[in-house]
Each structure stands twice: as C-alpha cells, then as structure tokens.
C-alpha cells in the first residue's frame, strides 16, 4: 500500500474517533474537534491530489521525497519513479515536488504547445510569491524574468533574446575544447569514466568561451578554482533551505 493511501486511511480513522467526542456536546469537545478537523484537513489536502487534476497520473509523493532525502541519482529516480507514470499518462503527469501539485508535460510536442500558447497556458507567479522577494533565486532571476511573465512583457523580453537563438552553433569553440575533453577522459585510463562530470565540465568550458569570453578551465582540473566558485554560487542560489527560509538568510 502506498504511503499516500495510508495517510488517507489514517485521516478517515481519525474522523471516526472524533465523532464520539463530538456527541458529548460540550463546548470544550466542539472546540477540540474543530481544531483537530482543521489540522487533519490540512494534512489531507497536502498529500491529496487536487480534484481538478486527479484524473492525471501522479508521481507518488513519499517515494519522491524519500528519493531526494537518500540522495538517489536523478537518472535512477527518473527511471524508477517518474518514467512509469509518464508512460501511463502518455507524457502528462502530476507531481507534488518541489512545493505544490503541478501538471508536467514530458513530450516535445506537448511542451511546444504549452510554451507557445501563453494566452491559453499563462505562466504562474505563485512559485515566486511562495519563495518571497528576498529569496536568493528570486533576487538572482528577477521577479519579471522571461521565464515567468506573460503577454506584452514576455514578448518584449523574447524579442531581445531572439537573435541569440538564431546564431550559428559555436562549432569552432567546441572544437577548440575537444582536446581538453579527450585529455580528461584519458586521465582515467581503464578506470570508470565519470562521463556526467566530464560532460558538465565540457559544457561549462564551452559556455564560458561562447557567452562570456572566459575560460573556466573545468576540464583542465580547475587550477584557478573558478569552476568550484561557479558551483558554490549556483548551489547557494537554488538551495531549497535558503530559499524557503529567507528570513534566516543573510542575503
């Protein structure tokens, strides 16, 4: 039995136990039951998929939470928990994490339809409001970011960005980084190659050269600690604890 079902069953059992207390008809019993019902309703609503999207396959909340807490690899998590739900829903599924129940699309056709039809699927600002204006992520991205705004504001920002999407691929830049890429692979010899780490460093080096004219030297072992600095800042900006507890954050 899924933990969600256990939580729902516990909710109903608690209600059954509250009925006899309510039948005593004392003022104290009414107040106690009212408080208990409010608490139970909050717990029930937190774990229960909203009625309006209950027909869409949902990713088990507790399974996902446990996966995050045990630091399971994202690829393993996706293969074990998310992919079966995606296949069941033909590319559409519901997920509670990170903060609220959200409908996700997992096919290119569906994603293109949603992203290009902002008048039908306007972006929600509830996530930014939930984090608050002083959270590191909001301070860095900005409250009126192209990823969150709609209508004229989105069109104006998109117009400025369009040329970047029509530039030719940085083939020469990528080619210049390839020797470092192969050197990083050869360094491990017959040992297992951490390909995800190497590809991450390759991407960072190419992005640094192309977008900023800067060499992070990630594939060269990060001799100047710029790659380490980048990851420290990136992790701090999108740290869940720092963003949820902004009142305790020195930023």
N, C-alpha and C positions, 0 to 999 in steps of 0.2 A: 504493500500500500504506500502511495506517495505521501510525503510529509504534509503536503498541502491538504490532502484528504483527511489526514489525521487531525490537522488543525481545525478543519471544518467540523469533523465529528466531535472534537472536544468542545467546540463552540456550542453545538446542539445539546450536548450533555450538560454543559453549564446552565443553559437555559432551562432544562428540565429540573435542575436542582433549585433554581431561583423561584420557580412557580410556587412551591410550598411556602417559601419565605414571604412571598407577596400575599398569600392568602391569609397571613396573620393580621393584615390590615392595620398595622401600627405605623405611625409616622416615620419612625426610625427604619422600619423594614422597607417602606416605599423609597426613602432616600438612598438606602444601601443598594437596593435593587436598581434604582435609576443610575447610580454611579457605576455599578457592575455592568449594566447593559451598555452604557456608553463605552466603557473600556473594551468590552467584548466586541462591540460593533466596529471599533477602530481596528482591532486586531484582525477581525474577519475581513474587513474591507481591504486591509493592507495586503493580504495574501490571496484574495479572491479576484479573479479576472473580472473587470467591469462588464456588466450585462451587454452593453452595446457591441463589444468585440469578443464575446465569449464563444462565438461560432468559429473563430480563427484558432488554429492550433497554437498552444502556448508552451514556451520553454519552462520546464519545472524550476520554480524559484529556488527551492532549497538545494537542488542539485547544482545550480549555477553558483549560488553563494558558497557552497562547500568547495567547489572547484577553485574559486578565487581565493578562499581562505587557505587552501592547501597548496596554492601557487602552482596549480596544474598548467602545463604548457598550453598556450592558446590553440595550437593546432589539434592537440589531443582533446581539449574541451569542445572545440567546434565539431570534431569528428564524432565524439561520444554523445554529446547532449544536443547540440544545435542542428546538425545536419539531418538527423531523423525527423525532427519537427519541420524543417524546411521542405523535405520531400513529401511529408504528409500534407502540408498546406500549399503545395505547388509554388513554392517560392515566397510565400507570405506567412509570417508568423508573429506571435506576440511575445514580448519579453519584459520582465519587470525591472531588470537591472539596466542602468545603474541606479535610477531613482524612482521611476514611475512606469506604469504599464504603457508600452509603446508598440505600435504596429511597425514591423520591419519588412522591407522588400529585399529579396535576395537574387533577383534575376535582372540582367541588364535592361531588358525591355520594360519591366515594371519600374525600375529606378529612373530610367529616362522619362517615362510618362509622368512620374510624380514630380521630378525636378523641373520639368519644362512646363508643367501646368500649375504654376503657383497660385493662379486665381481659383483653382479647384482645391489644391492642397497647400494652403498658406503655411509657412513655417511658424512654429510656435515659439514664443519667447518665454514660456513657462520655465524652461530649464535655466535660463539666465536669471530670471527673477528668483528662482529657488536658491541658486548659489549666492545671489546678492551682488551689489555693485562693487564691493570691496574684495571679492574673491580673486585669487591670482589669475585664474583662467579668464575671467571677465575683464580684468584690468589689462591683460595682455591682448586679448582678441578684440575688445571693444564691444559695447552694447549694440552698436549699429553695424555689425560685421555683415558682409555679403552673404555669409552662410546662415544668417538669422533673419534678415529683413525681407520685406515683401514689396510689391508694387513699384512705384517710381524710384524709391530708394535703392531697391535691388537692381533695377535697370540702369541707373546712373553708375553704380559701382561695377556692374557687369560690363558696361561699355568701356570703362577704363581698363578692365582686365582682359578684354577680348584679344587685343594684339598679342598678348603673351601666349595664348592658346593656338595662335596661327603661325608661330615661329617654327622654323625648321628644327629638327631634332639635333641636339649638340653632339653630332657623330664624332667630330674631331676631339672634342673634350673627353668623351667616353673612351676613345681610342688611346688618348694620352695617359689615361688612368689604368688601362688594362695591364701594363707591365707590373704595376704595384699589386693589382688584383691577383695575377698569377704567382707573384712572389709570396703573397700572403698564403696562398694555397700550398705552394711548395714547402713552406716553412713547417708544415705539419707532417710531411713525409707520408709514411704508411699509417700514421695515427688517424683517428677520426677527424674529419674536417668540419668545424662549426660553420657550416655554409650560411646559416641565417645571420650570424655575426659578421661574417665576411661581406655578405651582400648588403648588410646595413651600413658597414663602413664604406663600401664602394659607392652606395647611394649618397652618403654624406659628402664624400670627396667630390663626386660629380656635381652635386647640388651646390657645394661651396664654390667650385670653379665657375659654374654656369650662372648662378644667381647673384653671388657676392664677390666674385673675383678673388676668392680666398682659399687657401689650401689648408684644410683641417689636418691633413697627413694621418687620417684614420687608418689607412691600410699600411702605413709605414710604422705602426706601433704607437702613434700619438706621442711623439717626443716632446712636443710643446704643451701637452695637456689641454689642447683646445677641444678635442673630442670629448674628453672627460667633463670639461666645463659645460659643453653643449648638453650632455646627457643629464648633468646635475640640474641645470636650469629647466630643461624640458620636463624632467620628473617632478620638480618642485611646482611648476606651473599647473600641472594636471594631477597633482596628488589629491586623492579623494578627501583625505582628512583635512588638509589645508584649505580646500575649497568649501567643505561643509562647515568647518569651524572657523569662519573668518574672523570672528570676534577675538579669537585667541592667536590670530596670525599677526606677526609684527608688520607685515606689509599693509 
